[in-house]
Structure formats: C-alpha cells, structure tokens
Amino acid sequence: MSAGNFRFLNLIKPVMCILPEVQQPDRKIPFKEKLLWTSISLFVFLVCCQIPLYGIVTSKSSDPFYWMRVILASNRGTLMELGI
C-alpha cells in the first residue's frame, strides 16, 4: 500500500461490523424540531451545572478542575461535576 493510497476507512474496516449503526430517519426532520430538541438539551445541561449536591462542602483548597468549570460554566460541587 503506497502512502498516497492509504485511507483511514481501510484501517477501521475490520472493526466496522462491531460498531452500532444509526438508522436513517423515516421522515425529514424539520429544522424547528431540531432546534427545539437542541435547546431543551442545552437547558437541561445548564440547569445541571448549577444544582448543588447535598453534603458537598466547598473549600478553598486547590481545584484541579477549575479551568474545566470555567469552560463548561459550572460551579464546584454540582451535578455536572458528578457526571450526571
């Protein structure tokens, strides 16, 4: 196989039979419906980033996830930090 003929698809072809597939939709999904479901999931995400967990005491110690929380707009000790 020459360098110009190499494709990523040829590399993963033996594993493709194991991977799950997503079926094509039966109908065309309107843009407004896609926008609705996207906004609902975004709202749930943002709510989970703000709900504190019961029993978690905030401390002033070093925080290894500080920058992750800045990027995700989350607070320390919330459901999002737990991974829900």
Secondary structure per residue as TSV (DSSP state, phi and psi in degrees):
chain	resnum	aa	ss	phi	psi
A	1	M	-	360.0	120.3
A	2	S	-	-79.6	165.0
A	3	A	G	-65.3	-31.9
A	4	G	G	-78.5	-14.5
A	5	N	G	-101.7	-0.7
A	6	F	-	-77.2	132.3
A	7	R	-	-132.3	145.1
A	8	F	H	-62.0	-35.7
A	9	L	H	-61.9	-36.4
A	10	N	H	-66.1	-29.8
A	11	L	H	-71.6	-39.3
A	12	I	H	-97.3	1.2
A	13	K	G	-56.9	-37.6
A	14	P	G	-65.6	-24.1
A	15	V	G	-92.3	-12.2
A	16	M	T	-61.3	-29.4
A	17	C	T	-70.3	-20.0
A	18	I	T	-87.5	-31.6
A	19	L	S	-67.9	139.7
A	20	P	-	-71.9	153.1
A	21	E	-	-114.3	153.4
A	22	V	-	-107.2	128.4
A	23	Q	-	-73.6	151.8
A	24	Q	-	-66.6	144.1
A	25	P	-	-65.1	147.8
A	26	D	S	-72.3	-26.1
A	27	R	S	-134.4	165.8
A	28	K	-	-77.3	124.1
A	29	I	-	-80.2	121.2
A	30	P	-	-67.0	152.5
A	31	F	H	-61.0	-37.6
A	32	K	H	-63.3	-36.3
A	33	E	H	-69.3	-40.3
A	34	K	H	-62.2	-42.8
A	35	L	H	-64.6	-38.1
A	36	L	H	-62.4	-50.2
A	37	W	H	-67.6	-34.1
A	38	T	H	-65.7	-43.9
A	39	S	H	-68.3	-35.2
A	40	I	H	-63.8	-45.5
A	41	S	H	-67.2	-36.0
A	42	L	H	-65.0	-41.1
A	43	F	H	-62.3	-45.3
A	44	V	H	-61.8	-41.9
A	45	F	H	-60.1	-47.4
A	46	L	H	-68.0	-33.7
A	47	V	H	-67.1	-43.2
A	48	C	H	-65.7	-24.8
A	49	C	T	-74.8	-13.2
A	50	Q	T	-113.8	-14.4
A	51	I	-	-79.5	118.4
A	52	P	B	-77.7	151.4
A	53	L	-	-84.6	142.7
A	54	Y	T	-72.9	131.4
A	55	G	T	91.8	-4.0
A	56	I	-	-86.6	120.6
A	57	V	-	-95.9	125.6
A	58	T	-	-80.4	138.6
A	59	S	-	-129.8	166.3
A	60	K	S	-94.8	15.8
A	61	S	S	-73.0	175.4
A	62	S	-	-62.6	144.0
A	63	D	-	-120.9	103.8
A	64	P	T	-70.2	-19.8
A	65	F	T	-102.3	20.8
A	66	Y	H	-58.2	-49.9
A	67	W	H	-70.3	-30.4
A	68	M	H	-64.5	-40.0
A	69	R	H	-67.7	-34.6
A	70	V	H	-64.2	-44.5
A	71	I	H	-67.3	-41.4
A	72	L	H	-88.8	0.8
A	73	A	T	56.7	47.3
A	74	S	-	-113.3	164.9
A	75	N	-	-110.4	161.1
A	76	R	T	-73.1	133.0
A	77	G	T	80.7	31.4
A	78	T	B	-105.6	175.3
A	79	L	H	-61.4	-33.9
A	80	M	H	-66.8	-36.0
A	81	E	H	-67.3	-32.3
A	82	L	H	-70.3	-27.6
A	83	G	T	105.5	16.4
A	84	I	-	-91.0	360.0
